[in-house]
Amino acid sequence: MAWRSIMRYFQFHQMICPHKITRVALDMDGVIANFCKAARAAMGDPYPKEPFQIPDGWLDNNDKNLWVYCKGHNFWKNIKPFPWHKKLIKVVDDNCDDWRFITKPSNDVGSYSGKYEWIKEHTKGGIDKLWMVNGSKAYACTGPHHLLIDDNTKNCEEWRAAGGAAYQWSEISANWPEKEVQKRLDEIEELLQN
Ligand SMILES: [Mg+2]
Protein backbone atom coordinates (compact mmCIF):
# COMPACT_ATOMS: atom_id res chain seq x y z
CA MET A 1 0.00 0.00 0.00
CA ALA A 2 2.73 2.43 1.00
CA TRP A 3 4.72 1.43 -2.07
CA ARG A 4 1.73 2.22 -4.28
CA SER A 5 1.42 5.67 -2.68
CA ILE A 6 5.11 6.33 -3.25
CA MET A 7 4.82 5.30 -6.88
CA ARG A 8 1.74 7.45 -7.37
CA TYR A 9 3.51 10.47 -5.88
CA PHE A 10 6.57 9.83 -8.00
CA GLN A 11 4.49 9.57 -11.18
CA PHE A 12 2.57 12.74 -10.31
CA HIS A 13 5.75 14.68 -9.63
CA GLN A 14 7.49 13.47 -12.78
CA MET A 15 4.43 14.26 -14.85
CA ILE A 16 4.11 17.85 -13.69
CA CYS A 17 7.73 18.86 -13.25
CA PRO A 18 10.75 16.60 -13.59
CA HIS A 19 13.01 19.61 -12.76
CA LYS A 20 13.45 21.48 -9.51
CA ILE A 21 11.11 24.43 -9.40
CA THR A 22 12.77 27.73 -8.46
CA ARG A 23 10.24 30.15 -9.95
CA VAL A 24 6.45 30.34 -9.88
CA ALA A 25 3.96 32.37 -11.92
CA LEU A 26 0.58 32.42 -10.14
CA ASP A 27 -2.47 33.28 -12.23
CA MET A 28 -5.19 35.56 -10.83
CA ASP A 29 -8.57 35.05 -12.57
CA GLY A 30 -10.02 31.58 -12.01
CA VAL A 31 -7.33 30.72 -9.45
CA ILE A 32 -7.38 33.37 -6.69
CA ALA A 33 -10.00 35.79 -8.09
CA ASN A 34 -13.54 34.68 -8.92
CA PHE A 35 -13.82 36.21 -12.40
CA CYS A 36 -16.56 33.75 -13.36
CA LYS A 37 -18.93 34.95 -10.62
CA ALA A 38 -18.33 38.62 -11.47
CA ALA A 39 -18.76 38.01 -15.20
CA ARG A 40 -21.98 36.03 -14.75
CA ALA A 41 -23.39 38.77 -12.50
CA ALA A 42 -22.39 41.48 -15.02
CA MET A 43 -24.22 39.56 -17.76
CA GLY A 44 -27.26 38.98 -15.55
CA ASP A 45 -26.74 35.22 -15.32
CA PRO A 46 -26.77 33.18 -12.09
CA TYR A 47 -23.53 31.86 -10.68
CA PRO A 48 -23.36 28.15 -11.54
CA LYS A 49 -23.23 25.61 -8.72
CA GLU A 50 -20.91 23.37 -10.71
CA PRO A 51 -17.48 24.35 -12.01
CA PHE A 52 -17.89 26.40 -15.16
CA GLN A 53 -15.35 28.02 -17.45
CA ILE A 54 -16.48 31.06 -19.38
CA PRO A 55 -15.56 30.78 -23.05
CA ASP A 56 -13.72 33.83 -24.47
CA GLY A 57 -16.33 34.44 -27.13
CA TRP A 58 -19.35 34.09 -24.85
CA LEU A 59 -22.40 35.99 -26.16
CA ASP A 60 -25.61 37.05 -24.45
CA ASN A 61 -29.12 36.70 -25.93
CA ASN A 62 -28.58 39.84 -28.01
CA ASP A 63 -25.27 38.60 -29.40
CA LYS A 64 -23.32 40.94 -27.17
CA ASN A 65 -19.88 39.68 -26.23
CA LEU A 66 -18.70 38.97 -22.70
CA TRP A 67 -16.24 41.88 -22.90
CA VAL A 68 -19.07 44.37 -23.38
CA TYR A 69 -19.99 43.65 -19.76
CA CYS A 70 -16.66 42.79 -18.18
CA LYS A 71 -14.93 46.13 -18.29
CA GLY A 72 -14.10 49.23 -16.33
CA HIS A 73 -11.85 49.79 -13.34
CA ASN A 74 -14.55 48.90 -10.82
CA PHE A 75 -15.51 45.63 -12.51
CA TRP A 76 -11.95 44.33 -12.14
CA LYS A 77 -11.34 45.87 -8.74
CA ASN A 78 -14.54 44.41 -7.26
CA ILE A 79 -14.01 40.79 -8.29
CA LYS A 80 -14.29 38.65 -5.15
CA PRO A 81 -11.32 36.60 -4.06
CA PHE A 82 -11.83 32.85 -3.75
CA PRO A 83 -11.96 31.69 -0.10
CA TRP A 84 -8.63 29.86 -0.51
CA HIS A 85 -6.68 32.75 -2.06
CA LYS A 86 -4.59 33.55 1.03
CA LYS A 87 -3.74 29.89 1.65
CA LEU A 88 -2.60 29.37 -1.94
CA ILE A 89 -0.46 32.51 -1.94
CA LYS A 90 1.09 31.40 1.37
CA VAL A 91 1.96 27.93 0.03
CA VAL A 92 3.73 29.55 -2.94
CA ASP A 93 5.43 32.24 -0.85
CA ASP A 94 6.58 29.82 1.87
CA ASN A 95 8.14 27.45 -0.65
CA CYS A 96 9.53 29.68 -3.40
CA ASP A 97 11.71 32.80 -3.11
CA ASP A 98 11.16 33.95 -6.66
CA TRP A 99 7.53 34.13 -7.70
CA ARG A 100 5.07 36.55 -9.35
CA PHE A 101 1.37 36.99 -9.92
CA ILE A 102 0.84 36.67 -13.64
CA THR A 103 -2.21 38.05 -15.40
CA LYS A 104 -3.31 38.93 -18.89
CA PRO A 105 -5.31 42.16 -18.92
CA SER A 106 -8.18 42.46 -21.41
CA ASN A 107 -8.27 45.18 -24.07
CA ASP A 108 -10.03 47.39 -21.54
CA VAL A 109 -7.79 50.02 -19.97
CA GLY A 110 -9.71 49.66 -16.68
CA SER A 111 -8.49 46.10 -16.53
CA TYR A 112 -4.95 47.33 -15.78
CA SER A 113 -5.83 49.73 -12.98
CA GLY A 114 -8.56 47.46 -11.58
CA LYS A 115 -6.26 44.45 -11.36
CA TYR A 116 -3.58 46.64 -9.77
CA GLU A 117 -6.03 47.74 -7.10
CA TRP A 118 -7.32 44.20 -6.55
CA ILE A 119 -3.82 43.02 -5.73
CA LYS A 120 -3.27 46.04 -3.48
CA GLU A 121 -6.47 45.29 -1.55
CA HIS A 122 -6.29 41.51 -1.27
CA THR A 123 -2.60 40.77 -0.83
CA LYS A 124 0.21 42.02 1.37
CA GLY A 125 2.95 43.64 -0.71
CA GLY A 126 1.68 41.92 -3.85
CA ILE A 127 2.13 45.00 -6.05
CA ASP A 128 5.87 44.31 -6.25
CA LYS A 129 5.04 40.88 -7.60
CA LEU A 130 2.32 41.82 -10.07
CA TRP A 131 3.25 40.99 -13.63
CA MET A 132 0.85 41.92 -16.41
CA VAL A 133 1.51 40.32 -19.76
CA ASN A 134 -0.19 40.93 -23.07
CA GLY A 135 -0.58 38.14 -25.58
CA SER A 136 0.66 34.71 -24.53
CA LYS A 137 1.76 34.24 -20.94
CA ALA A 138 4.32 31.76 -22.24
CA TYR A 139 6.64 34.62 -23.26
CA ALA A 140 7.33 35.01 -19.55
CA CYS A 141 8.45 31.39 -19.19
CA THR A 142 12.15 31.12 -18.32
CA GLY A 143 12.63 27.34 -18.50
CA PRO A 144 11.89 23.96 -16.93
CA HIS A 145 12.40 25.35 -13.41
CA HIS A 146 9.50 27.79 -13.92
CA LEU A 147 6.04 26.62 -12.78
CA LEU A 148 2.82 28.23 -13.99
CA ILE A 149 -0.30 27.75 -11.85
CA ASP A 150 -3.26 28.57 -14.08
CA ASP A 151 -6.88 27.48 -14.65
CA ASN A 152 -6.76 27.82 -18.43
CA THR A 153 -5.86 24.76 -20.51
CA LYS A 154 -4.41 26.77 -23.40
CA ASN A 155 -2.19 28.84 -21.09
CA CYS A 156 -0.84 25.64 -19.49
CA GLU A 157 -0.21 24.03 -22.89
CA GLU A 158 1.60 27.11 -24.24
CA TRP A 159 3.71 27.34 -21.09
CA ARG A 160 4.73 23.69 -21.39
CA ALA A 161 5.48 24.16 -25.09
CA ALA A 162 7.81 27.02 -24.10
CA GLY A 163 9.74 24.56 -21.88
CA GLY A 164 8.16 25.28 -18.49
CA ALA A 165 6.12 23.23 -16.02
CA ALA A 166 2.42 23.86 -15.46
CA TYR A 167 -0.05 22.93 -12.73
CA GLN A 168 -3.60 23.34 -13.98
CA TRP A 169 -5.79 24.69 -11.18
CA SER A 170 -9.07 24.03 -12.98
CA GLU A 171 -11.87 26.51 -12.36
CA ILE A 172 -13.83 25.51 -9.28
CA SER A 173 -16.94 27.02 -7.77
CA ALA A 174 -16.87 28.51 -4.28
CA ASN A 175 -18.95 25.53 -3.12
CA TRP A 176 -16.27 23.05 -4.02
CA PRO A 177 -15.36 20.78 -1.09
CA GLU A 178 -12.53 22.02 1.10
CA LYS A 179 -10.97 18.58 0.65
CA GLU A 180 -10.35 19.23 -3.06
CA VAL A 181 -8.78 22.63 -2.33
CA GLN A 182 -6.54 21.09 0.33
CA LYS A 183 -5.51 18.30 -2.05
CA ARG A 184 -4.39 20.88 -4.60
CA LEU A 185 -2.53 22.95 -2.00
CA ASP A 186 -0.72 19.81 -0.83
CA GLU A 187 0.20 18.87 -4.40
CA ILE A 188 1.63 22.32 -5.11
CA GLU A 189 3.58 22.27 -1.85
CA GLU A 190 5.04 18.89 -2.80
CA LEU A 191 6.06 20.20 -6.20
CA LEU A 192 7.84 23.17 -4.67
CA GLN A 193 9.59 21.20 -1.96
CA ASN A 194 11.21 18.71 -4.31
MG1 LIG B 1 -7.04 32.41 -15.29
Boltz pocket constraint, residues with backbone or C-beta under 6 A from the ligand:
constraints:
  - pocket:
      binder: B
      contacts: [[A, 27], [A, 28], [A, 29], [A, 30], [A, 31], [A, 150], [A, 151], [A, 152]]
      max_distance: 6.0
